[in-house]
Amino acid sequence: MDKYSEAVKYAASQSISNEKQFESVMHATRRKFKIQPKRSQMLYLYTALSNEGIIPKDCDMKNFLVHEL
């Protein structure tokens, strides 16, 4: 797997319940894997991995990944 998939799996394994925790997890993920993914890339991989059953579906994380205008 590439770094982005590993990063999404790592972020999905963290407990996220609010925007501040989400930003903290994303910051830690970017530093750990030395990548700068866009939210759209993370959302695409999250959806793909959760549909395959590799990571559990977490509505909170998906809601934080969707950037509303």
C-alpha positions in Angstrom: 0.0 0.0 0.0 1.1 3.5 -0.6 1.6 6.2 2.1 -1.8 7.7 1.5 -3.7 4.5 2.2 -1.6 3.9 5.3 -2.3 7.4 6.5 -6.0 7.0 6.1 -5.9 3.7 8.0 -3.9 5.4 10.7 -6.3 8.4 10.9 -9.4 6.1 10.9 -8.0 4.2 13.9 -7.9 7.3 16.0 -11.0 8.4 18.0 -12.4 11.6 16.5 -15.5 13.3 18.0 -15.0 17.0 17.2 -13.3 19.4 14.7 -10.3 20.1 17.0 -9.5 16.4 17.5 -9.9 15.9 13.7 -7.4 18.7 13.0 -5.0 17.2 15.6 -5.2 13.7 14.1 -4.7 15.1 10.6 -1.6 17.1 11.7 -0.1 14.1 13.4 -0.9 11.9 10.3 0.8 14.4 8.0 3.9 14.5 10.2 4.1 10.8 10.7 3.8 9.9 7.0 5.5 13.1 5.7 2.7 13.7 3.2 0.3 16.7 2.5 -2.9 15.1 1.2 -5.9 17.1 0.3 -9.2 16.4 2.0 -10.7 15.2 -1.3 -7.9 12.6 -1.6 -8.4 11.4 2.0 -12.2 11.2 1.5 -11.7 9.2 -1.7 -9.4 6.7 0.0 -11.5 6.6 3.1 -14.6 5.7 1.0 -12.7 3.1 -1.0 -11.1 1.4 2.0 -14.4 1.4 4.0 -16.3 -0.1 1.1 -13.7 -2.9 0.8 -14.1 -3.5 4.6 -10.4 -2.7 5.4 -11.4 0.1 7.8 -14.7 0.5 9.7 -17.2 3.0 8.5 -17.1 6.1 10.8 -19.7 8.7 9.9 -17.9 11.3 12.1 -14.6 11.1 10.2 -16.4 11.2 6.9 -18.3 14.3 8.0 -15.0 16.0 8.9 -13.4 15.1 5.6 -16.3 16.6 3.6 -15.6 20.3 3.1 -18.8 22.2 2.9 -18.9 25.5 1.0 
